[in-house]
Amino acid sequence: MLLGESAARGRGRSHDEQVRLGHRTVYVIAAAVTAVVILLSALHPTRSGPAAEEAGQEDRQATTDAGRTAPGAAPVSATRTFFPVVRDGWRDEARFRWRVDDFFAEWRAVVRVVDRAGTVVEQRRLRRNPVRFTWDGTADGDPVAPGDYTAEVALDMQTPDPLTRRWVRQDLAFPVRVATKTVERLETTVIRPARHDAVAFDLHGRCFYRRELPGSLMVNCHPVGRLTATVTVPVPEGATVASYSHTGRRLCCAPGNVRETWTQPDDDTVRLAIRVTGDRRYRLWALRVTFAFRDRA
């Protein structure tokens, strides 16, 4: 009897131990799974809230940076039209400028100026990191014909990495027009009315005129009358009247009057009319007429 009870208790303890052993096994497996999850979370964190938004911004920035163009060169400024034929200090030369990114430590350039047909009229090699080129509008020292040209700049730029150093080629184009311009020159003519042929007189009443030395003209009405002296000056071919003036002096006596009028009845002539009325005298010394000539150079 006692032996049977002892055997039953032994079997009961064995079953309990098996249950406890199973529980321990479950705990160990759960702990191992938890450790693996924690390790994976540390290696690949999942962000949320502000941290996740910041990470998204970094990703977008990285995407933007990846979409940017590679380092290179770009035009800065250029002369569109210049006038190399007229050497008067105003736009006698064409200037072209460009920039090269700081990524490149060294670069060189070959510049070719070509006309519309593609003919090279000027070629030059530039070294020591050039960023500008100036063209005087000549080919082998002779002025080129007016028209449209293009300054083509071929840039060879060296990458800085010693392991992957290489030369990168980039081409820039600057259109430019070689033009002529109108040059204005002025000529002034001084006319002495006593020596000038184109002087006409219109007299009414007791008036007279007299040519005097050194070339002045005296007109006089006394005591009543009217006298008009008209001096006509021809305008040279291809010229326009830029300005005119005259010098004279009124003499005696009230209540007479003098009226001076400049007119240009047509493109070929300019006129000064001196009208004296009443008891008045007037001495006309000289006329000055300035003509403007426009020449294409």
Protein Blocks (a to p, Z undefined) as FASTA:
>chain_A
ZZmmmmmmmmmmmmmmmmmmmmmmmmmmmmmmmmmmmmmmmmmccdehjllmmmmmmmmm
mmmmmmpccdddddfbdcfbdcfklcghpakbccddddddfkbmbdcdddddddfkopaf
bdcddeehiabdcdehiaehiacdedddddddddddddfblklgccdddddddddddddd
dddddddddddfklpfbbcdddehjdddddddehiacddddfbdcddddddddddehiac
fbdcdddddedddfbdcddddddfbfkbccdddddehjdddddfbdcddddddddZZ
